[in-house]
Amino acid sequence: MAQDWILTPLGPIFFKSNQHGLVMIGWGKVSKSNSKDPNLEATRNWLVNYFAGETGPLPKFDDKSLTKFQRNVLAYLRDKTTVGDTITYANLASAVGHPNASRAVGSVMAMNPWPILIPCHRVVRRDGIIGNYSGEGGTATKNRLLIHEGNRFNEKGRLAY
């Protein structure tokens, strides 16, 4: 397993990779190892670019431990949402062919092994309240990510669509 970390505006973020792709990303530091791993380099570059307001190519993800439903939900977020977009839990459930699975989508967001890269922070409640965030800092971090991407909130703290 190769691993690395960088300092971001959200604090230190680590990432781990194996021969199949990026395994996980999270908050904190890890001992650096094999930092020449192509998935680590791609992750590092993507994060630096993201916080600079740009996007770039994503690393390869090792999604072998995920269920088909989890892969479909995360792939939809990765491929169909862009910076500044939000999508509701219900709309995401419908988009992957399971219109009654809003809670299951929420569970996938909570276990997302690649937060920020696969943007679970863009999934919000139908009423404009952002909902929970399992990353370091919880909803405050989700707010920061949404604001970083150009989203605005009204005086009641709800997303201004």
Beta strands, then each sheet from edge to edge (+ up, - down):
strand 1: 2-8
strand 2: 11-18
strand 3: 21-27
strand 4: 87-88
strand 5: 123-124
sheet 1: 1+ 2- 3+
sheet 2: 4+ 5+
end
